[in-house]
Amino acid sequence: MKAKDNFEKAVRLGNVNAMYNMGCFHLSDEKGIKYSFSEAYEYFKQAAEKGHTFSAYNVAIMHLLGIGTFESC
């Protein structure tokens, strides 16, 4: 999948929007993407640590519900 390859390249270059998008990919059921809550959490966490607001929100929700990480409110 071309989009996935481009986002992975952008993640390696430190692009926070690409980190967020890769997290979203891992929450979807797209061809060529391994569906994984823990992978999504890791991408969202990386982007949140760099100041990405939507990623921080997703990390908080994932902690609240215990999806992809431990439950912690």
Buried (B, 14 or more C-beta within 10 A) or exposed (E): EEEBEEBEEBBEEEBBBBBBBBBBBBBEEBEEBEEBBEBBBBBBBBBBEBEBEBBBEBBBEBBEEEBBBEEEE
